Amino acid sequence: MKFLVFKKETLLFFMAVAIILASVSAWFMLKAGDITVFNQQDKIRQIHMVTGEFKSTMKDGKEIEAYRWDPGTIILKKGEKVNLIISGINGAEHPFYIEGTSIKGTVKKGEDTFVPLQFQKEGTYRLICEMHPDRAHNGPMIAYIVVN
């Protein structure tokens, strides 16, 4: 029968090496987590929206259509910086404004419109297309920005 015998100094050496390796590993794991959290705070969230069109033909041959923003509702935190990127897919252009703000712009077919957002007041803000504000104008083309 063979036995493995360690000297006291050898055993202490291996224990010290194991403790150092565990400490270094824990430090790297915690540091990597910190970097991830800090990078997320520095990023400005991007929300992508598109213009959409729904068309249909009635039994009598009359065509009906409606324009929409998609998504129709976005949710932000109060004070959060967000870049809203609206892609023009349907319709030649959609001049818009955000109710209760000074934000205005125009979305053109085949182009992206960049809208920086940051709301300091909670509430619901409406993104309204001026060409399609109601059913009589193939709308309403209204999206809701909910700020909590």
ZAMARGU-4260 file (C-alpha; in steps of 0.2 Angstrom, whole numbers, plus 5000, padded with zeros to 4 digits):
<rodrens>
0) 5000/5000/5000 | 5007/5017/4995 | 5004/5033/5004 | 5006/5051/4998 | 5015/5061/5011
5) 5016/5080/5010 | 5028/5090/5020 | 5020/5104/5030 | 5029/5118/5019 | 5022/5110/5003
10) 5005/5109/5010 | 5005/5128/5015 | 5013/5132/4998 | 4998/5124/4988 | 4985/5132/5000
15) 4993/5149/4997 | 4993/5147/4979 | 4975/5141/4979 | 4970/5156/4989 | 4979/5168/4978
20) 4971/5161/4962 | 4953/5161/4970 | 4956/5180/4975 | 4962/5185/4958 | 4948/5175/4949
25) 4935/5184/4961 | 4943/5201/4958 | 4942/5198/4939 | 4924/5192/4940 | 4918/5207/4950
30) 4928/5220/4939 | 4920/5213/4923 | 4903/5215/4931 | 4907/5233/4936 | 4912/5237/4918
35) 4896/5230/4911 | 4885/5240/4922 | 4895/5256/4919 | 4894/5254/4900 | 4876/5251/4901
40) 4873/5268/4910 | 4883/5277/4897 | 4873/5271/4883 | 4858/5280/4876 | 4844/5268/4872
45) 4838/5268/4854 | 4820/5264/4850 | 4816/5261/4832 | 4799/5265/4824 | 4792/5264/4807
50) 4778/5271/4797 | 4765/5258/4791 | 4750/5258/4780 | 4735/5246/4780 | 4725/5245/4764
55) 4709/5236/4760 | 4696/5235/4747 | 4677/5236/4751 | 4664/5225/4743 | 4659/5240/4732
60) 4677/5242/4726 | 4681/5257/4736 | 4699/5257/4744 | 4701/5261/4762 | 4718/5264/4770
65) 4725/5269/4787 | 4743/5275/4792 | 4751/5270/4809 | 4767/5272/4819 | 4774/5255/4824
70) 4776/5252/4838 | 4761/5263/4843 | 4767/5265/4861 | 4784/5267/4869 | 4788/5268/4887
75) 4802/5279/4894 | 4808/5283/4912 | 4808/5301/4917 | 4824/5309/4913 | 4830/5295/4902
80) 4839/5299/4886 | 4833/5290/4871 | 4836/5291/4853 | 4820/5288/4843 | 4824/5283/4825
85) 4809/5283/4814 | 4811/5274/4797 | 4799/5280/4783 | 4792/5264/4775 | 4775/5269/4768
90) 4769/5286/4763 | 4779/5300/4754 | 4781/5310/4770 | 4774/5312/4787 | 4777/5329/4796
95) 4775/5326/4814 | 4775/5335/4831 | 4775/5328/4849 | 4761/5336/4859 | 4766/5347/4874
100) 4784/5349/4867 | 4793/5359/4854 | 4799/5343/4845 | 4794/5343/4826 | 4800/5334/4811
105) 4796/5325/4795 | 4798/5307/4791 | 4802/5304/4772 | 4800/5287/4763 | 4816/5278/4762
110) 4825/5289/4775 | 4828/5288/4794 | 4823/5302/4805 | 4833/5304/4821 | 4823/5312/4836
115) 4833/5314/4853 | 4821/5312/4868 | 4822/5316/4886 | 4806/5320/4896 | 4808/5328/4913
120) 4789/5327/4917 | 4779/5311/4919 | 4764/5308/4908 | 4758/5303/4891 | 4764/5312/4875
125) 4756/5310/4858 | 4767/5309/4843 | 4755/5315/4829 | 4757/5315/4810 | 4750/5331/4804
130) 4745/5323/4787 | 4735/5309/4796 | 4728/5317/4812 | 4711/5308/4811 | 4700/5295/4802
135) 4695/5308/4789 | 4713/5309/4784 | 4717/5290/4784 | 4722/5290/4802 | 4723/5294/4816
140) 4742/5291/4815 | 4746/5294/4833 | 4759/5285/4844 | 4760/5287/4863 | 4775/5290/4873
145) 4772/5285/4891 | 4785/5293/4903 | 4785/5285/4921
</rodrens>
